[in-house]
Amino acid sequence: MTEQRLIIEMAQGVDLHGRDDTKAARRAVEQALQGASLPIFGTLGVDREEMRVVVHIGVPRPEAVDVDVIAGLLPYGSVEVVPEKGGLDVPVAGDVAVMAVAAIEVFLPVRG
């Protein structure tokens, strides 16, 4: 099936004290979702479950991200979470804050 990427939302999230890559990633995704509105479904007559969502997460330790937690934040569609090396560990007063970045892509089928 041919599809087209229609939406990209990006944001960052931080875990200030727990050094938890999943928590920082969750906050980045939640921030990106707050800026996203998808009225296109009503306009095109497409069911929300037909969309494919790819969530790219950049964190210092991609293997530490619980992809099921992140996927559970997306209410519709087929969701794939792709943790990647990125983000930052930021020293803060004897502690480390973890910064994550998220890019959410939404793809819809092309009907012809």
N, C-alpha and C positions, 0 to 999 in steps of 0.2 A: 504494500500500500504506500502510495506517495503521501508525504506529509510536508508541512511547511511550519517553520518556526515563526510564531507570531509575537511572542512576548519574551523579554528578558528583564528580570528585576535583580538588582544587586544591593547588598548591604553588608554591614559588619556587625559582629557581636563580640562581647568580651566577658570572660570569667575572671573577676578581679582577684580572687583569693584561693580558689580551689584547684587551680592548674588542671582544669577539666576541659579537654578539647570538645567533648560532646556538648557540654553546657554552653560553651562559647559558640559552637556551630548552631545549636538550637536557637540561641538568641539572634544570630545573624539571619537565619531563615525566618524567624518570627518578624524581625524588622523588615525584611524584604516583602513578606506577605502583607504587612500593614500598608505598604505603598502600592499594592496591586489590586486592581479591580478588573473583572473580566466580563463586561457587558456584551462582549462579542457573541457569546453563546446564544443569547436571545435574538440577536440580529441575524445570525447565520442559521439558526434552527439546529444547532449542533448540541448533542447531549454532552454534558461535562465529563462523563465517564469515557468519552472517546479521546480525550486529550492524553498526551504523553508528557510527563513532567520529568525533567532531568535537573537534579540539584547538585551543583558542583560546590564542594566545600574545601576551602584552603585552610589548613591548620598545621601547626608544627609536627604533630604526630597523627597522620591520617589513619593509621592502624588502630588508634584509640577511639575513633568515632563510632558510636553505636548507630549504624545506618537504619536500624528499625525504629529507633527513637525519632530520627530526623524524618524518615518516610511517613511516620505517623502524624506529622504536623500538616501534611498536605491532604486536604479533605476530598479531593476528586482525582480521577484519572489513574493511569498507570504510572507509578513513581519509581525512578531509579536514582539512587544517591551515590555520588562519585566523590569519595574523599581524596584529596590531593595534597601534596606537600606545599605548604604556603603559610599564610598568617604570620603571627609573631609571638614570641615569648618576650614580654616586656618586664624588666626588673622594676619592682615598685617597693621601696622601703623594706628590703629584706625578704620580699615575697616575689612571686612571678605572676603577672597577669597574662592570660592567654587571649590573643585576638584571632578571631576567625573571620573569613570572608565567605560570602555565599553568592552564587549566581544561579538563579532559577530560570530555566528555559521551559516554555510551553509550546508544544507542537500539536497541530491539528491536522487531521486528514484532509487532503485536497480532493474535492469532488468535481468530477468533470462531466 
